[in-house]
Amino acid sequence: MLIFKIFRDSEWADLQAEGTTKGAPIDLADGYVHFSGADTVVKTAALYFADVPDLMLIAVEADGLDGLEWETSRGGASFPHLYRELTMVDVVWAKPLSIANGTHQFPELS
């Protein structure tokens, strides 16, 4: 099962250059890398990245991923959190998220 991380272009560039990342500023503050499932990633983009251009959607295979825990949010949804650095080896694919009519355009999430 794929899980998804939204990165700003600069965060994606840092991961590519360094090979590892502890995540975005919110990840550093919380102590884990925030991910979304296919059922929550569109809402995540709308809530936290509205009108933010130059985003990348990163897909990671959750099955067998060490350091991954599913935790329930305040709203009751289940979210994957990675309690270690994200590496380029973990990335299955990365695709840009363009904006059209104020909405991020998502690729096929499989």
C-alpha positions as CSV (number, residue, x, y, z in Angstrom):
1,M,0.0,0.0,0.0
2,L,1.4,3.4,-1.0
3,I,1.5,6.3,1.5
4,F,2.1,9.9,0.4
5,K,4.2,12.9,1.5
6,I,3.8,16.4,0.1
7,F,7.1,18.3,-0.2
8,R,7.8,21.8,-1.4
9,D,10.3,21.7,-4.3
10,S,13.1,22.8,-2.1
11,E,12.4,20.0,0.4
12,W,12.4,17.5,-2.4
13,A,15.6,18.9,-3.8
14,D,17.2,18.5,-0.4
15,L,16.1,14.9,-0.1
16,Q,17.5,14.2,-3.6
17,A,20.8,15.9,-2.8
18,E,21.3,14.5,0.7
19,G,19.7,11.1,0.2
20,T,17.8,11.4,3.6
21,T,15.6,13.9,5.3
22,K,14.0,14.4,8.7
23,G,11.2,16.1,6.8
24,A,9.6,19.5,6.6
25,P,9.6,22.0,9.6
26,I,6.4,20.5,11.0
27,D,8.0,17.0,10.9
28,L,11.0,18.3,12.8
29,A,8.8,20.0,15.4
30,D,6.7,16.8,15.9
31,G,9.6,14.3,15.8
32,Y,8.3,12.2,12.9
33,V,7.7,12.4,9.2
34,H,4.0,13.0,8.5
35,F,2.4,11.0,5.7
36,S,-1.1,10.6,4.3
37,G,-3.0,7.7,2.9
38,A,-4.7,7.8,-0.5
39,D,-7.9,8.5,1.4
40,T,-6.5,11.6,3.1
41,V,-3.8,13.1,0.9
42,V,-6.2,15.4,-1.1
43,K,-7.6,16.8,2.1
44,T,-4.1,17.3,3.5
45,A,-3.1,19.3,0.4
46,A,-6.3,21.5,0.7
47,L,-5.8,22.1,4.4
48,Y,-2.1,22.7,4.6
49,F,-0.9,23.6,1.1
50,A,-3.8,25.6,-0.4
51,D,-2.4,27.8,-3.2
52,V,1.2,26.7,-2.6
53,P,2.8,26.2,-5.9
54,D,5.8,23.9,-6.8
55,L,4.9,20.9,-4.7
56,M,6.0,17.3,-5.2
57,L,3.9,14.3,-4.2
58,I,6.1,11.5,-2.9
59,A,4.9,7.9,-2.8
60,V,6.4,5.4,-0.4
61,E,5.5,1.7,0.1
62,A,4.1,1.3,3.6
63,D,4.2,-2.5,3.7
64,G,7.4,-3.5,5.6
65,L,8.6,0.0,6.1
66,D,10.5,0.1,9.4
67,G,9.7,2.9,11.7
68,L,6.2,3.4,10.4
69,E,3.3,3.7,12.8
70,W,-0.4,4.4,12.1
71,E,-1.8,6.9,14.6
72,T,-5.3,8.4,15.0
73,S,-5.7,12.1,14.5
74,R,-7.9,14.4,16.6
75,G,-10.5,14.0,13.8
76,G,-10.4,10.2,14.1
77,A,-8.6,9.5,10.8
78,S,-5.6,7.2,10.7
79,F,-2.3,8.7,9.5
80,P,1.1,7.0,8.9
81,H,4.0,8.6,10.8
82,L,7.6,7.6,10.1
83,Y,9.8,7.6,13.2
84,R,13.1,7.7,11.3
85,E,14.6,9.6,8.5
86,L,13.0,9.3,5.0
87,T,15.5,8.1,2.5
88,M,15.6,8.2,-1.3
89,V,15.6,4.3,-1.2
90,D,12.1,4.6,0.4
91,V,10.7,6.6,-2.5
92,V,8.7,4.6,-5.1
93,W,7.8,7.7,-7.2
94,A,7.6,11.5,-7.1
95,K,5.3,13.6,-9.2
96,P,4.6,17.3,-9.4
97,L,1.3,18.7,-8.0
98,S,0.1,21.4,-10.3
99,I,-2.7,23.8,-9.4
100,A,-5.7,24.4,-11.7
101,N,-8.6,26.6,-10.7
102,G,-7.2,26.8,-7.2
103,T,-7.1,23.0,-6.7
104,H,-4.1,20.7,-6.7
105,Q,-4.2,18.2,-9.5
106,F,-3.3,14.7,-8.3
107,P,-1.9,11.9,-10.4
108,E,-3.2,8.3,-10.1
109,L,-2.5,7.2,-6.5
110,S,-1.3,3.7,-7.2
